[in-house]
Amino acid sequence: MVVFSPNASAVSNHKDTEGDITPVVQTAEPSLWSQPYLFGDWDGERTKLANEGVIFAFNNIGDFQTDVTGNQTHNATYDGRFRGIVDINFKKLADVDGEFFFTALWQYGRNNTGQYPAGGGAFGNPYHVNTFTSSVGGEESERIDQIWYQQGFADNMFKVKFGQIAMSSEFGATDFYDVFVNDELAYAPDALYNIRQSFSPAGKPGVVLWGDLSDLTKGLYVKAAVGTAYVDPYRPDSNGVYYRDDFNHGMTAAFEIGYLEQNAAYPGTYKAGLNGNQLSYMNPYTGELYRGDYNAYGVVEKTVYHPTGVDGKLQTAKGLDLVSEFIGAPGDRNPLQYEITFGGRYTGAIPGRDADKIDFGIIYSDIGTAYSSAYRTAFGHGLGGETTLELGYQYNPTPWLAIQPDIQDIINPQGDSTRDEILILGVRTIVQF
């Protein structure tokens, strides 16, 4: 998950001359509590570079979480991710239709759902649940996540992106990473991952082709991709630079068609896609072998409400945004055969707290039929659907700091109706450096 805020305020001096009197008007430097970054604007150089197309971003996201109900062993954990980003827009910098992107990170700690792998739960977590409660959890490592170049052609009607890419960020992820904590809502549902397509923070080599279909309908586009698959995304490629092994595990492919609604006040994004591969899979109940796997998804993101100011104009920085996603996959070879998410964020709900956000979401994930049958054979009953609820409030005391209390409630963990629900309390902090 990439989170950064590239906006910065310029600081300028104005000097005017009238005869022998030379008044000097100087804009005050932003204070620590009003500047967009903890380390400031680098004497104006950061804003100057951004205006020329060169963005440097550094942030740290940390999650403290503890589970307080359920029949599992209770634990409190802290995990986090420090990320650095360089994004160069060559159109601004040199009037060349290209972009270079690089991001590396330090991953520390492990999220609550993955802290104790000895539990042997589904997806490698001891709770035996289908979701990851922290979107920044992962293997402890220092690694290069993504490094790619994108070139536009025919007045930006076509684009080619190649390099080390997080394909799940391109095909199936949502844009609500700024407020949700649970990985399914903040990044992409787990039902996507069995296709072994690369994801952030473990980008892999690939190529993405993008085409503008605005001649048919303004805002319409298509894109397709091919990339390397993986067995273990972190081994032996522990630092994101061991490319030799990246080409030893087959390929994945993806296709998406989308529409960017042309409405400045109430924008919307609508997209549908298909991911697939030709790897080997086994039915865990019958032992039957399959060649290949696939999943299909649909995503809707839409702004639905803005309050009206005293001047009668819409306050477009405030309001309600909604997101919903559906993922479907064959139930004979996938741990999850479908997943549905729905969530929203409301910005500026409390008077005087214009940048604060309220988030609310629901995730329903259904265990694959073969996995449910295998579980029934072993334990006497099958598995169905798991429901996860999330509610949080993101408090922004400064532009560079966010503090977010968060509650997640997991009902029928791993689709097992005989289990107690798991309530997880947490606090997330986001610091923009």
C-alpha positions as CSV (number, residue, x, y, z in Angstrom):
1,M,0.0,0.0,0.0
2,V,1.4,3.4,-1.1
3,V,0.4,6.4,1.0
4,F,1.9,9.8,0.4
5,S,0.8,13.4,0.2
6,P,2.6,15.3,-2.6
7,N,0.9,18.6,-2.0
8,A,3.1,21.4,-0.5
9,S,2.7,25.1,0.1
10,A,5.1,27.4,-1.6
11,V,6.9,30.1,0.4
12,S,7.6,33.3,-1.5
13,N,9.1,36.7,-0.9
14,H,7.7,39.8,-2.5
15,K,9.7,43.0,-2.9
16,D,8.4,46.2,-4.4
17,T,10.1,49.5,-5.1
18,E,8.6,53.0,-5.0
19,G,11.1,55.8,-5.1
20,D,13.5,55.7,-2.2
21,I,11.1,53.6,-0.1
22,T,11.6,49.9,-0.4
23,P,9.0,48.1,1.6
24,V,9.6,44.3,2.0
25,V,6.7,42.0,2.6
26,Q,7.7,38.5,3.6
27,T,5.3,35.5,3.9
28,A,5.8,33.8,7.2
29,E,7.3,30.3,7.2
30,P,4.8,27.6,8.0
31,S,4.9,26.5,11.5
32,L,5.6,22.9,12.6
33,W,1.8,22.4,13.0
34,S,0.8,23.8,9.6
35,Q,3.5,22.6,7.2
36,P,2.6,19.5,5.1
37,Y,5.7,17.6,6.0
38,L,7.4,17.0,9.3
39,F,10.8,18.0,7.8
40,G,9.3,21.0,6.1
41,D,9.6,22.2,2.5
42,W,13.4,22.2,2.3
43,D,13.6,26.0,2.0
44,G,11.1,25.9,-0.8
45,E,13.0,23.4,-2.9
46,R,10.5,20.6,-2.4
47,T,7.7,22.6,-3.8
48,K,9.9,23.9,-6.7
49,L,10.8,20.3,-7.6
50,A,7.2,19.1,-7.4
51,N,6.1,21.9,-9.7
52,E,8.8,20.7,-12.2
53,G,7.6,17.2,-11.9
54,V,9.9,15.7,-9.3
55,I,8.3,14.4,-6.2
56,F,10.0,13.0,-3.1
57,A,7.8,11.4,-0.5
58,F,8.6,9.6,2.7
59,N,6.1,8.3,5.2
60,N,5.8,5.8,8.1
61,I,2.6,3.9,8.9
62,G,2.4,2.0,12.2
63,D,-0.3,-0.2,13.5
64,F,-0.9,-1.2,17.1
65,Q,-3.5,-3.9,17.4
66,T,-4.8,-6.3,20.0
67,D,-7.6,-8.9,19.9
68,V,-9.9,-8.9,22.9
69,T,-12.5,-11.6,22.2
70,G,-12.5,-15.0,20.6
71,N,-11.2,-18.4,21.6
72,Q,-7.7,-17.9,20.2
73,T,-4.7,-16.8,22.3
74,H,-4.9,-13.1,22.8
75,N,-1.9,-10.9,21.7
76,A,-1.0,-7.3,21.2
77,T,1.3,-6.4,18.3
78,Y,2.9,-3.4,16.6
79,D,4.0,-3.4,13.0
80,G,4.8,-0.7,10.5
81,R,6.2,0.3,7.1
82,F,8.6,3.2,6.3
83,R,8.4,4.0,2.6
84,G,10.4,6.3,0.4
85,I,9.1,7.3,-3.1
86,V,10.6,9.1,-6.1
87,D,8.2,10.0,-8.9
88,I,9.4,11.9,-11.9
89,N,7.0,13.3,-14.4
90,F,9.1,13.9,-17.5
91,K,6.2,15.8,-19.2
92,K,6.7,18.6,-16.7
93,L,10.4,18.2,-16.4
94,A,11.5,17.9,-20.0
95,D,8.3,17.9,-22.2
96,V,8.7,14.1,-22.7
97,D,5.7,11.9,-22.4
98,G,7.2,9.6,-19.7
99,E,7.2,8.8,-16.0
100,F,9.8,7.2,-13.7
101,F,8.7,5.7,-10.4
102,F,10.8,4.2,-7.6
103,T,9.7,3.1,-4.1
104,A,11.6,1.2,-1.4
105,L,10.7,0.4,2.1
106,W,11.6,-0.9,5.5
107,Q,9.0,-3.4,6.8
108,Y,9.2,-4.0,10.6
109,G,7.1,-6.1,13.0
110,R,4.3,-8.4,11.8
111,N,0.6,-7.7,11.8
112,N,-1.7,-9.3,14.4
113,T,-3.1,-11.8,11.9
114,G,0.3,-13.0,10.9
115,Q,2.4,-12.6,14.1
116,Y,2.3,-16.2,15.2
117,P,2.5,-18.6,12.2
118,A,2.8,-21.6,14.5
119,G,-1.0,-21.4,14.8
120,G,-1.2,-22.8,11.3
121,G,-4.3,-20.9,10.2
122,A,-5.5,-20.3,6.7
123,F,-3.3,-17.8,4.8
124,G,-0.6,-18.3,7.3
125,N,-2.3,-16.7,10.3
126,P,-3.2,-18.2,13.7
127,Y,-6.7,-16.7,13.8
128,H,-7.9,-18.9,11.0
129,V,-9.5,-15.9,9.3
130,N,-9.7,-14.7,5.7
131,T,-8.6,-11.1,6.1
132,F,-5.4,-9.3,7.2
133,T,-6.3,-6.8,9.8
134,S,-3.3,-4.5,9.0
135,S,-2.7,-3.3,5.4
136,V,1.0,-2.7,6.1
137,G,1.8,-6.1,7.5
138,G,4.3,-8.4,5.9
139,E,7.7,-10.0,6.1
140,E,10.2,-8.0,8.0
141,S,12.7,-6.7,5.4
142,E,14.3,-3.9,3.6
143,R,13.4,-4.1,0.0
144,I,12.8,-2.4,-3.3
145,D,9.1,-2.6,-4.0
146,Q,8.7,-1.1,-7.4
147,I,10.9,0.5,-10.1
148,W,9.4,1.2,-13.5
149,Y,9.3,3.5,-16.4
150,Q,6.1,4.5,-18.3
151,Q,6.2,5.9,-21.9
152,G,3.3,7.5,-23.6
153,F,2.7,7.5,-27.4
154,A,0.4,9.2,-29.9
155,D,-0.3,12.2,-27.7
156,N,-0.8,9.9,-24.7
157,M,-3.3,7.7,-26.4
158,F,-1.2,4.7,-25.5
159,K,1.1,4.0,-22.6
160,V,3.7,1.2,-22.0
161,K,4.9,0.6,-18.4
162,F,7.7,-1.8,-17.8
163,G,10.0,-2.8,-14.9
164,Q,9.3,-4.1,-11.4
165,I,5.6,-3.6,-10.9
166,A,3.0,-4.4,-8.2
167,M,0.4,-5.9,-10.5
168,S,-2.3,-6.1,-7.9
169,S,-2.0,-2.4,-7.5
170,E,-2.9,-2.1,-11.3
171,F,-5.6,-4.8,-11.5
172,G,-7.9,-5.1,-8.5
173,A,-6.7,-2.6,-5.9
174,T,-8.8,0.4,-4.8
175,D,-7.9,4.0,-4.1
176,F,-9.1,4.2,-0.5
177,Y,-5.7,3.4,1.0
178,D,-5.7,6.7,2.8
179,V,-8.2,5.8,5.5
180,F,-8.9,2.0,5.9
181,V,-6.7,-0.3,8.0
182,N,-7.9,-3.7,7.0
183,D,-6.0,-4.9,3.9
184,E,-9.1,-6.0,2.0
185,L,-10.5,-2.4,2.1
186,A,-7.3,-0.4,2.1
187,Y,-5.6,-2.3,-0.8
188,A,-7.1,-5.4,-2.4
189,P,-9.2,-8.4,-1.3
190,D,-7.4,-11.6,-0.5
191,A,-9.3,-13.5,-3.2
192,L,-7.0,-11.9,-5.7
193,Y,-3.8,-13.3,-4.4
194,N,-4.1,-17.0,-5.2
195,I,-3.4,-16.1,-8.8
196,R,0.2,-15.3,-7.5
197,Q,0.2,-11.9,-9.1
198,S,2.8,-9.5,-7.7
199,F,1.6,-7.0,-5.1
200,S,3.0,-4.2,-3.0
201,P,5.4,-4.4,-1.2
202,A,6.8,-7.3,-3.4
203,G,6.8,-6.0,-6.9
204,K,7.9,-8.3,-9.7
205,P,9.0,-7.9,-13.4
206,G,6.2,-7.1,-15.7
207,V,4.7,-5.0,-18.6
208,V,1.5,-3.1,-18.6
209,L,-0.2,-1.7,-21.8
210,W,-2.8,1.1,-21.4
211,G,-5.1,2.5,-24.1
212,D,-7.3,5.6,-24.2
213,L,-10.8,4.9,-25.7
214,S,-12.0,8.5,-25.3
215,D,-12.9,8.6,-29.0
216,L,-15.6,6.1,-28.2
217,T,-16.6,7.5,-24.8
218,K,-14.7,10.1,-22.9
219,G,-13.1,8.6,-19.8
220,L,-13.1,5.0,-21.2
221,Y,-9.9,3.0,-21.2
222,V,-8.5,-0.5,-21.5
223,K,-5.3,-2.0,-20.2
224,A,-3.6,-5.4,-20.2
225,A,-0.5,-6.9,-18.6
226,V,1.8,-9.8,-18.2
227,G,4.1,-10.4,-15.3
228,T,6.1,-13.0,-13.4
229,A,4.4,-15.2,-10.9
230,Y,5.8,-16.4,-7.5
231,V,5.8,-19.2,-5.1
232,D,7.1,-17.2,-2.1
233,P,7.2,-13.5,-2.9
234,Y,9.9,-12.8,-0.2
235,R,12.2,-15.8,-0.8
236,P,14.8,-16.0,-2.1
237,D,14.1,-12.5,-3.3
238,S,14.4,-11.0,0.2
239,N,15.4,-7.5,-0.9
240,G,13.5,-7.1,-4.2
241,V,16.6,-7.4,-6.4
242,Y,17.1,-11.1,-6.9
243,Y,15.6,-11.2,-10.4
244,R,17.0,-14.5,-11.5
245,D,14.5,-16.4,-9.4
246,D,11.6,-14.2,-10.5
247,F,11.4,-15.9,-13.9
248,N,11.3,-19.5,-12.6
249,H,7.6,-19.7,-11.6
250,G,5.5,-19.0,-14.6
251,M,3.6,-16.0,-15.7
252,T,0.4,-14.2,-14.9
253,A,-1.8,-12.1,-17.2
254,A,-4.4,-9.5,-16.6
255,F,-7.0,-7.4,-18.5
256,E,-9.2,-4.5,-17.4
257,I,-11.7,-2.1,-18.9
258,G,-12.6,1.0,-17.0
259,Y,-14.4,4.3,-17.1
260,L,-13.4,7.5,-15.3
261,E,-16.6,9.5,-14.9
262,Q,-16.2,13.0,-16.2
263,N,-17.8,14.9,-13.3
264,A,-15.5,17.2,-11.3
265,A,-17.9,17.6,-8.4
266,Y,-19.0,13.9,-8.0
267,P,-16.3,11.8,-9.7
268,G,-16.5,8.1,-10.1
269,T,-14.4,5.2,-11.2
270,Y,-15.8,2.0,-12.6
271,K,-13.7,-1.0,-13.7
272,A,-13.9,-4.7,-14.4
273,G,-11.1,-7.1,-15.0
274,L,-9.8,-10.6,-15.3
275,N,-6.5,-12.1,-13.9
276,G,-5.2,-15.5,-14.9
277,N,-2.2,-17.9,-15.1
278,Q,-1.2,-21.4,-16.3
279,L,0.3,-22.7,-13.0
280,S,-0.6,-26.0,-11.3
281,Y,-3.3,-26.3,-8.7
282,M,-4.8,-29.2,-6.7
283,N,-8.3,-29.7,-5.4
284,P,-7.7,-30.1,-1.6
285,Y,-10.8,-32.4,-1.3
286,T,-10.5,-34.8,-4.3
287,G,-6.8,-34.4,-5.1
288,E,-7.6,-33.6,-8.7
289,L,-4.9,-31.5,-10.5
290,Y,-5.7,-28.4,-12.5
291,R,-3.8,-26.4,-15.0
292,G,-4.3,-22.7,-14.5
293,D,-6.4,-20.4,-12.3
294,Y,-8.3,-17.1,-12.8
295,N,-10.4,-14.6,-11.0
296,A,-12.7,-11.8,-12.1
297,Y,-13.4,-8.5,-10.3
298,G,-15.5,-5.4,-10.5
299,V,-14.9,-2.1,-8.7
300,V,-17.0,1.0,-8.2
301,E,-15.7,4.1,-6.5
302,K,-18.0,7.1,-6.3
303,T,-18.3,10.5,-4.5
304,V,-22.0,10.8,-3.6
305,Y,-22.2,13.8,-1.4
306,H,-20.7,17.2,-0.7
307,P,-22.1,19.7,1.9
308,T,-23.0,23.2,0.8
309,G,-21.1,26.2,2.3
310,V,-22.6,29.4,3.5
311,D,-21.8,30.9,0.1
312,G,-24.1,28.3,-1.5
313,K,-21.2,26.5,-3.2
314,L,-20.4,22.8,-2.8
315,Q,-17.5,22.1,-0.4
316,T,-15.8,19.5,-2.6
317,A,-13.0,18.9,0.0
318,K,-15.7,17.5,2.3
319,G,-18.3,14.8,1.8
320,L,-18.9,11.1,1.4
321,D,-17.0,8.7,-0.9
322,L,-18.1,5.1,-1.4
323,V,-16.3,2.0,-2.7
324,S,-17.4,-1.5,-3.5
325,E,-15.6,-4.5,-5.0
326,F,-16.6,-8.0,-6.0
327,I,-14.1,-10.9,-6.7
328,G,-15.0,-14.3,-8.0
329,A,-12.8,-17.4,-8.5
330,P,-13.3,-21.1,-9.0
331,G,-14.2,-22.8,-5.7
332,D,-12.5,-26.1,-6.6
333,R,-8.9,-24.7,-6.3
334,N,-9.1,-21.4,-4.4
335,P,-9.3,-20.9,-0.6
336,L,-11.8,-18.1,-1.3
337,Q,-14.4,-18.5,-4.1
338,Y,-15.7,-15.0,-3.9
339,E,-15.4,-11.9,-1.8
340,I,-17.5,-8.7,-1.6
341,T,-16.4,-5.5,0.1
342,F,-18.2,-2.2,0.7
343,G,-17.0,0.8,2.5
344,G,-17.0,4.6,2.8
345,R,-15.2,7.6,4.1
346,Y,-16.6,10.9,5.2
347,T,-14.3,13.8,5.3
348,G,-15.0,16.8,7.5
349,A,-18.0,15.4,9.4
350,I,-17.2,17.4,12.6
351,P,-17.3,21.2,12.4
352,G,-13.8,22.6,12.6
353,R,-12.2,19.3,11.7
354,D,-12.2,19.6,8.0
355,A,-9.4,17.1,7.2
356,D,-10.5,14.4,9.6
357,K,-12.1,11.2,8.2
358,I,-14.6,8.6,9.4
359,D,-14.3,5.2,7.8
360,F,-16.7,2.3,7.8
361,G,-16.6,-0.9,5.9
362,I,-17.8,-4.5,5.6
363,I,-16.1,-7.5,4.0
364,Y,-17.7,-10.8,3.2
365,S,-15.5,-13.7,2.1
366,D,-16.7,-17.2,1.2
367,I,-14.5,-20.3,1.5
368,G,-14.0,-22.3,-1.7
369,T,-16.2,-25.4,-2.0
370,A,-13.3,-27.8,-2.1
371,Y,-11.6,-26.3,1.0
372,S,-15.0,-26.5,2.8
373,S,-15.4,-30.1,1.9
374,A,-11.9,-31.0,3.0
375,Y,-12.5,-29.2,6.3
376,R,-15.8,-31.2,6.8
377,T,-13.9,-34.5,6.3
378,A,-11.4,-33.5,8.9
379,F,-13.5,-31.8,11.5
380,G,-17.1,-32.8,10.9
381,H,-18.5,-29.6,9.5
382,G,-17.9,-27.4,6.5
383,L,-17.0,-23.7,6.2
384,G,-19.0,-20.9,4.8
385,G,-18.7,-17.1,4.8
386,E,-16.8,-14.8,7.1
387,T,-17.9,-11.2,7.8
388,T,-15.6,-8.5,8.9
389,L,-16.7,-5.0,10.0
390,E,-14.4,-2.0,10.4
391,L,-15.0,1.4,11.9
392,G,-12.4,4.1,12.5
393,Y,-11.8,7.8,12.9
394,Q,-8.7,9.5,11.4
395,Y,-7.7,12.5,13.4
396,N,-5.3,14.9,11.7
397,P,-3.8,17.3,14.2
398,T,-1.3,18.5,11.6
399,P,-1.1,18.0,7.8
400,W,1.8,15.6,8.3
401,L,0.4,13.5,11.2
402,A,-2.7,11.2,11.3
403,I,-3.8,9.3,14.4
404,Q,-6.6,6.7,13.8
405,P,-8.4,4.6,16.4
406,D,-9.9,1.5,14.7
407,I,-12.2,-1.3,15.5
408,Q,-12.6,-4.5,13.5
409,D,-15.1,-7.3,14.3
410,I,-14.6,-10.7,12.6
411,I,-17.8,-12.7,12.6
412,N,-17.8,-16.5,11.8
413,P,-14.0,-16.5,11.5
414,Q,-12.9,-18.4,8.4
415,G,-16.5,-19.1,7.7
416,D,-16.9,-21.3,10.8
417,S,-20.3,-20.6,12.4
418,T,-19.3,-22.5,15.6
419,R,-16.5,-20.1,16.4
420,D,-16.7,-16.9,18.6
421,E,-16.3,-13.6,16.8
422,I,-13.0,-11.8,17.1
423,L,-12.9,-8.2,18.2
424,I,-9.7,-6.3,17.3
425,L,-8.9,-2.8,18.7
426,G,-6.1,-0.8,17.2
427,V,-4.5,2.6,16.6
428,R,-2.8,3.6,13.4
429,T,-0.4,6.5,13.0
430,I,0.7,8.0,9.7
431,V,3.6,10.4,9.5
432,Q,4.6,12.3,6.3
433,F,8.2,13.3,6.4
